[in-house]
């Protein structure tokens, strides 16, 4: 065999090794993306979300509006389209979409648009202010929007959430104190400060605001310990070692009516990620359900909320996990408006009675 043939063979072998390494790399990150919050995202549409100019404006009379599932993007898009001075957003995963194209359009119209994220899933380069938050441990996981420094949308959805995912959101109108707290979180991240904020709770027009790590999980546990009638909840991911499970366990011992719905998403080995928490809570008398009991797992049940005694609602970004309590940057809001509690409880009941 000639020297040229040997060189050619070695060159081909190098190409084959490189191709195999690249394939392994792509498979690895594909699996990681599937495991990260159980979410996927689709290619961005050519146009921003359609906004019917003849549609009725959002009704502000009640001071808040509750949204679920596909209603959330429509509401956020309308708010973004009608904002007059600024739009500030915190999200875990970011990816280009019709909504982010709308944000770019508003930035071109000289609105102040700022977005902080935990991950840039498609390596987008938006034209507005954008920053991926570095974390020493855990993930940057809050999910909220502030419009014109006064209207606040607290959500369980990410900017990159699959449109089919099940989520919740509460829009609070004219709440400048809460808006200032949340905007400070975003502005500080741009300035390189990831400081302790509302660790002991900040009172505001929307309720008590907590950022984790802090005492937010202990506050939720105390609510569960003080329940007198019932608990309805919807949680994407639950683990056993966290204060909320302690609260549920003691409430169950007092025969409180507890109904919890969790997502049926599967890990790499095909097992339900929430199975340990599911089995334990069921063993102590909690009525716990998978969102899709047949295992179809077609729609991500991405909620992170609970209603206590039909009057108090826990909402925000935090899954009921040890990481959510002790590692991640999370937002928890404890709201005491019976109208909001009623909307959440009615929604979760639809899953619990299947």
C-alpha positions, 0 to 999 in steps of 0.5 A: 500500500502506498503512502498516499493510500495510508494517509487517505485511510487515516484521514477517513478514519479521523472523519468517521471518529469526528462524525461519531463524536458529533452525533453523540454530542447532539444526542446528549444535548437532545436528551438534556433538552427533553429533561430540562423542565420537560419542555420543547420549543418549535420553530419561530413563526414568520410573523408575531402573534396576530392581534385583532385590532377589533378585540376588546381590551383586557378588562381591568375592573377586578384588578386582576385576570387569571389565565390558563394554557394558550390564553397566556401568550395571547394576554402577554402579546396584547400587553406587549403590543400596548405597552407605552414605555417598558417591558421587562421579563424574567424567564428560565428558557429563552428561544426565538418565537412569535412573541420575541419577534413582537418584543423586537418590534417594540424595541425598534419603536423605542420601548425599553425592552429587557429580558433576563434568562437562565438559558438561551436554548437556540443561541438567539441574538435579540436586538433588545437588552438580553442577559443570560444569568450565570449561576454558581449552583442551581438554575435561574428560574423565575418567570414574570413580566412587568409592563410600564412599571405597573402591570405584572404577569406572574406565570409558570410559563417560559418564553420558550414553552411549548404552546401545548404545555399547560400553564397558569398566569395571573395578571395584576393591574396597577401594582407599582410596588410589586412592579418595582420589586420585580424590575429591581430583580431584572435590573440587578441581574444586568448589573451583575448582582444576584443578591438576596431579595425578599428572602423573608417576604416582601409585602405588596399589592399582589401578596407576599413576594419571596425569592429563593433561596430564602424562606419562601418554602418555609412560608408555604409549609406553614400555610399547609400546616395551618390548613383547616379544610382543603388543599388543591394543587398542581405541580410539575415536579415533586421530590420528597425532601422539601418543607412542602412535603412535610406540610402535606404529611402533617395535613394528611394526618389531620385528615385534611382533604388534599388533591394534588395533580403532578405531571407524568413526564418520563426520565431517560429510563422511561420511569415517571419522574414524580413516582417516588413522591406520588407513591409516598403521598398516596400511601399517607392518604393524599389524593394524588393524580397524574395529569395523564393517567394513561401515560400518553404524556402529550401535554406538559403539566407545567404548573407550580401552584396550590390553593389552601382553604379556597382563599390563599393561592401559592403561585410562581416559578418553583417546583416542589423540590429540594433544588427549588427551595435551596439552589435555584433562583425562584419566585414565589407569590402568596396571594390571598384574594379569594377570586384568584383562589377560586379560578385555580381551584376550579381548574385543578379540580378538572384534573383531579376528578378524571 
